[in-house]
């Protein structure tokens, strides 16, 4: 039995409705994965996370390798025991840290040497180490080690990074030794469509369990991102899941689903939640605003989340203003629920063959949110 089943395809776009089976459960796609980088989604218990509708959670190999260490994670019952999460887990290979911790690493053709961001200790990651570490961490879906490039990026650097990604992917597949885990290859190439095509072609020949589109949402902007996704997603095998890494603004997700993407992850729901920024169907709310000081209405009427069922905007604003941790927790719960409700709506629209028209209306209504988020990033880390 193949792990991915394509259930429905929107007749008017590339949107797909599928089902992905893993060792710890079945995932309905398109799906959004909350990010639990260090073994938990910040400020959220597993029970609260499950109540938002989350099906699968993401953890990061690099951070687990540094603290608490692979041996400790194994002794605690792998990532599922550490996180107290009995559902599916996906691990990033650590390749993104090649990009995000660029001041702390040295990249070579064989791998990357890091200086730990904690204590400066030297850490070496190559395809075999990254893969075997993920094998031991026990996630249901693991990622090939890749090189994510910055924006803008010189053409020669971009080409070398794509070539390394292809070479490393082959080594990851050779090193992979846990048959219970699905291994995904990652297509790189920046916004260069020719590089994306050649990288995808080489990875497809290696026959991975799924394919990711990496190296986006690094500063290239919405239009470049969607053009690149629209070019790359249709190149990938129809019978395999397609994952757009690290992209999470609602409009970006809807447009990527339209192009044929099945899986998403991003820190936005919780990162923005910790900064009093709430996502709603009518656009974002910045809850520190004084206009909410005596507002008894929930963040979003009709939302079933714990925050909306029990607290008004004025109370939540108060929690933020006095530094109570409950404020960030409540808005994070709401945002995570918003994202899961969005994905459920997307799946329903695809099933009903109404997705394309719905997506047009949604994107027209929310098009300014991506710009607002880009302008706010300096204060929302």
KEKE-736629 format. One line per field, with one value per residue (C-alpha): residue number from 1; residue in three letters; y, x, z. Coordinates in nm, 4 decimals. Example, Ala and Ser with C-alpha at 12.3 -4.5 7.8 and 13.67 -1.06 7.14 Angstrom:
nr: [1	2] .
rest: [Ala	Ser] .
y: [-0.4500	-0.1060] .
x: [1.2300	1.3670] .
z: [0.7800	0.7140] .
//
This chain:
nr: [1	2	3	4	5	6	7	8	9	10	11	12	13	14	15	16	17	18	19	20	21	22	23	24	25	26	27	28	29	30	31	32	33	34	35	36	37	38	39	40	41	42	43	44	45	46	47	48	49	50	51	52	53	54	55	56	57	58	59	60	61	62	63	64	65	66	67	68	69	70	71	72	73	74	75	76	77	78	79	80	81	82	83	84	85	86	87	88	89	90	91	92	93	94	95	96	97	98	99	100	101	102	103	104	105	106	107	108	109	110	111	112	113	114	115	116	117	118	119	120	121	122	123	124	125	126	127	128	129	130	131	132	133	134	135	136	137	138	139	140	141	142	143	144	145	146	147	148	149	150	151	152	153	154	155	156	157	158	159	160	161	162	163	164	165	166	167	168	169	170	171	172	173	174	175	176	177	178	179	180	181	182	183	184	185	186	187	188	189	190	191	192	193	194	195	196	197	198	199	200	201	202	203	204	205	206	207	208	209	210	211	212	213	214	215	216	217	218	219	220	221	222	223	224	225	226	227	228	229	230	231	232	233	234	235	236	237	238	239	240	241	242	243	244	245	246	247	248	249	250	251	252	253	254	255	256	257	258	259	260	261	262	263	264	265	266	267	268	269	270	271	272	273	274	275	276	277	278	279	280	281	282	283	284	285	286	287	288	289	290	291	292	293	294	295	296	297	298	299	300	301	302	303	304	305	306	307	308	309	310	311	312	313	314	315	316	317	318	319	320	321	322	323	324	325	326	327	328	329	330	331	332	333	334	335	336	337	338	339	340	341	342	343	344	345	346	347	348	349	350	351	352	353	354	355	356	357	358	359	360	361	362	363	364	365	366	367	368	369	370	371	372	373	374	375	376	377	378	379	380	381] .
rest: [Unk	Unk	Unk	Unk	Unk	Unk	Unk	Unk	Unk	Unk	Unk	Unk	Unk	Unk	Unk	Unk	Unk	Unk	Unk	Unk	Unk	Unk	Unk	Unk	Unk	Unk	Unk	Unk	Unk	Unk	Unk	Unk	Unk	Unk	Unk	Unk	Unk	Unk	Unk	Unk	Unk	Unk	Unk	Unk	Unk	Unk	Unk	Unk	Unk	Unk	Unk	Unk	Unk	Unk	Unk	Unk	Unk	Unk	Unk	Unk	Unk	Unk	Unk	Unk	Unk	Unk	Unk	Unk	Unk	Unk	Unk	Unk	Unk	Unk	Unk	Unk	Unk	Unk	Unk	Unk	Unk	Unk	Unk	Unk	Unk	Unk	Unk	Unk	Unk	Unk	Unk	Unk	Unk	Unk	Unk	Unk	Unk	Unk	Unk	Unk	Unk	Unk	Unk	Unk	Unk	Unk	Unk	Unk	Unk	Unk	Unk	Unk	Unk	Unk	Unk	Unk	Unk	Unk	Unk	Unk	Unk	Unk	Unk	Unk	Unk	Unk	Unk	Unk	Unk	Unk	Unk	Unk	Unk	Unk	Unk	Unk	Unk	Unk	Unk	Unk	Unk	Unk	Unk	Unk	Unk	Unk	Unk	Unk	Unk	Unk	Unk	Unk	Unk	Unk	Unk	Unk	Unk	Unk	Unk	Unk	Unk	Unk	Unk	Unk	Unk	Unk	Unk	Unk	Unk	Unk	Unk	Unk	Unk	Unk	Unk	Unk	Unk	Unk	Unk	Unk	Unk	Unk	Unk	Unk	Unk	Unk	Unk	Unk	Unk	Unk	Unk	Unk	Unk	Unk	Unk	Unk	Unk	Unk	Unk	Unk	Unk	Unk	Unk	Unk	Unk	Unk	Unk	Unk	Unk	Unk	Unk	Unk	Unk	Unk	Unk	Unk	Unk	Unk	Unk	Unk	Unk	Unk	Unk	Unk	Unk	Unk	Unk	Unk	Unk	Unk	Unk	Unk	Unk	Unk	Unk	Unk	Unk	Unk	Unk	Unk	Unk	Unk	Unk	Unk	Unk	Unk	Unk	Unk	Unk	Unk	Unk	Unk	Unk	Unk	Unk	Unk	Unk	Unk	Unk	Unk	Unk	Unk	Unk	Unk	Unk	Unk	Unk	Unk	Unk	Unk	Unk	Unk	Unk	Unk	Unk	Unk	Unk	Unk	Unk	Unk	Unk	Unk	Unk	Unk	Unk	Unk	Unk	Unk	Unk	Unk	Unk	Unk	Unk	Unk	Unk	Unk	Unk	Unk	Unk	Unk	Unk	Unk	Unk	Unk	Unk	Unk	Unk	Unk	Unk	Unk	Unk	Unk	Unk	Unk	Unk	Unk	Unk	Unk	Unk	Unk	Unk	Unk	Unk	Unk	Unk	Unk	Unk	Unk	Unk	Unk	Unk	Unk	Unk	Unk	Unk	Unk	Unk	Unk	Unk	Unk	Unk	Unk	Unk	Unk	Unk	Unk	Unk	Unk	Unk	Unk	Unk	Unk	Unk	Unk	Unk	Unk	Unk	Unk	Unk	Unk	Unk	Unk	Unk	Unk	Unk	Unk	Unk	Unk	Unk	Unk	Unk	Unk	Unk	Unk	Unk	Unk	Unk	Unk	Unk	Unk	Unk] .
y: [0.0000	0.3393	0.5955	0.8705	0.8410	1.1116	1.1353	1.4330	1.6882	2.0308	2.0516	2.4230	2.4361	2.2199	2.1807	1.8255	1.6450	1.3507	1.1205	1.0396	0.7309	0.7210	0.4890	0.7057	0.7848	0.9085	1.2737	1.4428	1.6818	1.9686	1.9979	2.2622	2.1437	2.3504	2.3928	2.2439	2.3210	2.2178	1.9393	2.1399	2.4028	2.7083	2.7566	2.4861	2.1479	1.8437	1.8288	2.1940	2.1310	1.8331	2.0423	2.2937	2.0188	1.9614	1.6275	1.6381	1.8463	1.9417	1.9230	2.0185	1.7846	2.0483	2.1717	1.8186	1.7230	2.0130	1.9841	1.7399	1.5200	1.2154	0.9660	1.1457	1.1649	0.7900	0.7202	0.9242	0.7155	0.8998	1.2265	1.0880	1.0192	1.3476	1.5485	1.3330	1.3336	1.0073	1.1409	1.1858	1.3960	1.5414	1.6449	1.9039	1.7767	2.0788	2.2048	2.5275	2.6088	2.6151	2.9293	3.0768	3.0283	3.1268	3.3297	3.0163	2.7613	2.6581	2.4845	2.2317	1.9858	1.7019	1.8735	2.1640	2.2434	2.4438	2.6363	2.5669	2.8753	2.7653	2.7233	2.7445	2.3708	2.2324	2.0209	1.8471	1.7609	1.5779	1.3764	1.0533	1.2139	1.4135	1.1069	0.8645	1.1191	1.1485	0.7694	0.7616	1.0528	0.8444	1.0942	0.9550	1.1779	1.2840	1.5249	1.5039	1.7294	2.0261	2.3732	2.6634	2.9797	3.3417	3.6084	3.7567	3.4932	3.5055	3.2689	3.0638	3.0130	2.9146	2.6576	2.5052	2.4826	2.3014	2.0608	1.9947	1.9354	1.6728	1.5023	1.5084	1.3685	1.0578	1.0125	1.0586	0.7842	0.5523	0.6254	0.5903	0.2778	0.3045	0.1535	0.2937	0.6482	0.8262	1.0135	1.3302	1.4928	1.8739	2.0740	2.3804	2.6457	2.9792	3.1493	3.0144	2.7959	2.6117	2.5130	2.4099	2.1908	2.0214	1.9660	1.8184	1.5904	1.4471	1.3939	1.2235	0.9671	0.8782	0.7891	0.9478	0.8940	1.2616	1.5872	1.9270	2.2706	2.4444	2.7734	3.0066	3.2632	3.3926	3.7454	3.6965	3.8226	3.6790	3.7115	3.5413	3.2715	3.1853	3.1927	2.9498	2.7201	2.7313	2.6171	2.3532	2.1751	2.0371	1.8867	1.6576	1.3107	1.3187	1.0065	1.1522	1.4219	1.7733	1.9914	2.3671	2.4311	2.7259	2.9161	3.0187	3.3393	3.2347	3.3843	3.2070	2.8767	2.9155	3.0079	2.7185	2.4741	2.6078	2.5136	2.1585	2.1663	1.9321	2.0161	2.3324	2.4382	2.7760	2.9438	3.2284	3.1120	3.0982	3.3628	3.6144	3.4902	3.5770	3.9301	3.9854	3.9403	3.7305	3.5820	3.5938	3.5383	3.9145	3.9952	4.0266	4.1942	4.3640	4.3136	4.5670	4.8388	5.0648	5.0268	4.6797	4.7969	4.7271	4.4898	4.1843	4.0129	3.7129	3.7401	3.5828	3.5149	3.1552	3.0279	2.7097	2.7590	2.7841	3.1501	3.2589	3.0486	3.1927	3.5365	3.8719	4.0886	4.3376	4.0691	3.9271	4.2776	4.3245	4.0014	4.1279	4.4703	4.3311	4.0608	3.7612	3.4533	3.3616	3.6321	3.4803	3.1314	3.2272	3.4036	3.1164	2.8697	3.0858	3.1224	2.7502	2.6818	2.9414	2.7632	2.4222	2.5628	2.7191	2.3842	2.2080	2.4661	2.4179	2.0408	2.0871	2.3333	2.0912	1.8065	2.0245	2.1427	2.5037	2.5674	2.7919	3.0475	3.0380	3.0919	3.3974	3.5530	3.4611	3.6035	3.9238	3.9688	3.8940	4.0164	4.2957	4.0566	3.9313	4.2887	4.3700	4.0654	4.1532	4.5058	4.3758	4.1075	4.3247	4.3489	4.0023	3.7570] .
x: [0.0000	0.1360	0.1501	-0.0247	-0.3734	-0.5054	-0.8761	-0.9922	-0.8586	-1.0105	-1.1214	-1.0427	-0.6964	-0.4095	-0.5593	-0.5570	-0.7349	-0.5403	-0.4625	-0.1131	-0.0622	0.2241	0.3343	0.1507	-0.1668	-0.3311	-0.3158	-0.5870	-0.4352	-0.3930	-0.2551	-0.0858	0.1803	0.2428	0.6107	0.7552	1.1202	1.2641	1.0202	0.7078	0.4866	0.5732	0.3359	0.0937	0.0287	-0.0214	-0.3883	-0.4384	-0.2626	-0.4850	-0.7931	-0.6971	-0.7388	-0.3671	-0.2896	0.0899	0.3630	0.7143	1.0388	1.3928	1.6891	1.9552	1.7973	1.7292	2.0893	2.2214	1.9740	1.8917	2.0902	1.9928	2.0795	1.8543	1.5660	1.5965	1.5974	1.2779	1.0939	1.2020	1.0326	0.6868	0.7764	0.9630	0.6737	0.3963	0.2440	0.1048	0.0314	0.2582	0.5757	0.7933	1.1548	1.3429	1.6931	1.8767	1.9438	1.7562	2.0094	2.2750	2.0905	1.9571	2.2795	2.5092	2.7362	2.8009	2.8750	3.1180	2.9699	3.1684	3.0792	3.0628	2.8652	2.8432	3.0392	2.8430	2.9382	2.6555	2.4447	2.4314	2.7957	3.0019	3.0807	3.1659	2.8945	2.9250	2.6273	2.6433	2.3753	2.4526	2.4634	2.1453	1.9591	2.0811	2.0035	1.6475	1.6236	1.7037	1.4745	1.1845	0.9763	0.7273	0.8461	1.2095	1.3753	1.6864	1.9761	1.9818	2.1253	1.8811	2.0124	1.9465	1.7687	1.9124	2.1685	2.4429	2.3677	2.6830	2.6106	2.2507	2.3690	2.6243	2.3659	2.1199	2.3942	2.4897	2.1242	2.0953	2.4195	2.3265	1.9795	2.1322	2.3541	2.0536	1.8636	2.1630	2.1964	1.8254	1.7736	1.4344	1.1666	0.8877	0.9834	0.8972	1.1914	1.1215	1.3555	1.3788	1.3780	1.6035	1.6976	1.5766	1.3416	1.5360	1.2787	1.5406	1.7292	1.4034	1.3201	1.6591	1.6689	1.3172	1.4026	1.7082	1.5229	1.2288	1.4690	1.5674	1.2038	1.1488	0.8328	0.7432	0.8873	0.9315	0.9814	1.2448	1.4285	1.1278	0.9894	1.3450	1.2763	1.1840	0.8274	0.4832	0.4822	0.8206	0.7227	0.3931	0.5422	0.8134	0.5671	0.3344	0.6225	0.7642	0.4644	0.3278	0.6702	0.6450	0.4875	0.1104	0.1095	0.3448	0.2775	0.4111	0.5339	0.6064	0.8512	0.8261	0.5509	0.2563	0.0688	-0.2920	-0.2908	0.0373	-0.1103	-0.4263	-0.2297	0.0115	-0.2780	-0.4117	-0.0761	-0.0936	0.0811	-0.0400	0.1620	0.2690	0.4489	0.5285	0.5931	0.3508	0.0485	0.2486	0.5112	0.2429	0.0273	0.3028	0.2973	-0.0806	-0.1434	-0.4552	-0.5612	-0.9342	-1.1585	-1.2024	-0.8334	-0.5752	-0.6305	-0.3536	-0.4833	-0.2577	-0.4618	-0.6387	-0.9709	-1.0024	-0.9571	-1.3189	-1.4156	-1.5980	-1.6334	-1.4146	-1.1287	-1.3562	-1.7271	-1.8098	-1.4555	-1.4650	-1.1206	-1.0708	-0.9701	-1.2800	-1.5131	-1.3869	-1.2269	-1.2993	-1.0488	-1.0281	-0.9243	-0.6636	-0.5279	-0.4950	-0.2944	-0.0478	-0.0171	0.0674	0.3006	0.0870	0.1849	-0.1811	-0.2187	0.0337	-0.0991	-0.4597	-0.3799	-0.1519	-0.4365	-0.6701	-0.4236	-0.3479	-0.7222	-0.7683	-0.5101	-0.6684	-1.0136	-0.8670	-0.7242	-1.0537	-1.2336	-0.9788	-1.0303	-1.4078	-1.3890	-1.1755	-1.4183	-1.7103	-1.5292	-1.5711	-1.2122	-1.0975	-1.3781	-1.3503	-0.9724	-1.0245	-1.2540	-1.0288	-0.7139	-0.8880	-1.0125	-0.6815	-0.4239	-0.2923	-0.2057	0.1107	0.2332	0.1489	0.3408	0.6448	0.6444	0.6042	0.8754	1.1305	0.9135	0.7593	1.0469] .
z: [0.0000	-0.0989	0.1818	-0.0182	-0.1668	-0.3998	-0.3200	-0.5217	-0.7663	-0.8242	-1.1882	-1.2131	-1.0542	-0.9347	-0.5855	-0.4493	-0.1662	-0.0312	0.2557	0.3860	0.6013	0.8515	1.1308	1.3862	1.1998	0.8840	0.7777	0.5734	0.3193	0.2496	0.6021	0.8168	1.0636	1.3794	1.4583	1.7767	1.7041	2.0407	2.1177	2.1944	2.0341	2.2445	2.5360	2.4203	2.5831	2.3597	2.4678	2.3704	2.0397	1.9637	2.0471	1.7763	1.5169	1.4545	1.2899	1.2728	1.4360	1.3231	1.5234	1.4235	1.4024	1.4628	1.7851	1.9122	1.8355	2.0452	2.3332	2.4813	2.2387	2.0350	2.3106	2.5577	2.3103	2.2495	2.6226	2.6634	2.4051	2.0892	1.9873	2.0540	2.4158	2.4592	2.3154	2.4639	2.1154	1.9818	1.6347	1.3334	1.3604	1.0838	1.1376	0.9369	0.8607	0.9962	0.6450	0.7119	0.9841	0.7096	0.6025	0.9266	1.1260	0.8390	1.0672	1.2729	1.0013	0.7314	0.4269	0.2265	-0.0470	0.2072	0.4847	0.7264	1.0402	1.2968	1.6025	1.8468	1.9082	2.2743	2.3737	2.0550	2.0509	1.7068	1.5439	1.2092	0.9909	0.6631	0.4790	0.6631	1.0094	0.9460	0.8199	1.0863	1.3578	1.2267	1.2109	1.5824	1.6730	1.5419	1.3447	1.0949	0.8101	0.7762	0.5351	0.3222	0.4166	0.1798	0.1342	0.1542	-0.0138	0.0888	-0.1129	-0.3230	-0.4150	-0.6815	-0.9700	-0.9196	-0.5479	-0.6299	-0.8848	-0.6460	-0.3670	-0.5951	-0.7054	-0.3423	-0.2549	-0.5292	-0.4285	-0.0601	-0.1342	-0.2891	0.0165	0.2469	0.0692	0.0951	0.4687	0.5507	0.7625	0.9335	0.7133	0.9337	0.8303	0.5069	0.3503	0.1497	-0.1012	-0.1166	-0.4401	-0.4278	-0.6831	-0.5509	-0.7983	-1.0976	-1.2731	-1.4793	-1.1655	-0.9998	-1.3004	-1.3122	-0.9357	-0.9370	-1.2281	-1.0521	-0.7241	-0.8937	-1.0391	-0.6805	-0.5984	-0.2572	-0.0506	-0.0953	-0.2221	-0.0640	-0.2159	-0.0037	-0.0135	-0.0277	0.2174	0.2646	0.1393	-0.2256	-0.1779	-0.2474	-0.6276	-0.6771	-0.4291	-0.5922	-0.9417	-0.8282	-0.6510	-0.9524	-1.1708	-0.9350	-0.7824	-1.1130	-1.1883	-0.8861	-0.9014	-0.8698	-0.6548	-0.3929	-0.1274	-0.1950	0.0913	0.0818	0.3645	0.6023	0.4207	0.6334	0.5524	0.4781	0.1257	0.0486	0.1649	-0.0443	-0.3563	-0.3027	-0.2593	-0.5895	-0.7448	-0.6078	-0.2676	0.0090	0.3227	0.5044	0.8217	0.9748	1.3103	1.2320	1.4395	1.7622	1.6910	1.6031	1.8883	2.1336	1.9895	2.0282	1.6543	1.5911	1.2578	1.1780	0.8789	0.8573	0.8710	1.1502	1.4866	1.6837	2.0345	2.2069	2.0340	2.2860	2.1055	2.2603	2.6225	2.7243	2.4431	2.5794	2.2420	2.1543	1.9084	1.6466	1.7021	1.6161	1.6692	1.8826	2.0389	2.4169	2.3952	2.2046	2.4163	2.7459	2.7046	2.5455	2.3594	2.6479	2.8948	2.6576	2.5938	2.9703	3.0011	2.7403	2.9000	3.2426	3.1112	3.2027	3.0006	2.9543	2.6890	2.4449	2.5183	2.4405	2.1134	2.0093	2.0726	1.8672	1.5801	1.5685	1.5594	1.2844	1.0676	1.1202	1.0403	0.7251	0.6139	0.6863	0.4716	0.1935	0.1991	0.1885	-0.1006	-0.3030	-0.2343	-0.3457	-0.6608	-0.5442	-0.4395	-0.7245	-0.6903	-0.3121	-0.3361	-0.5602	-0.3013	-0.0093	-0.1674	-0.2714	0.0856	0.2566	0.0046	0.2313	0.5172	0.3488	0.3068	0.6693	0.7918	0.5823	0.7232	1.0808	1.0865	1.2576	1.5700	1.5651	1.5948] .
//
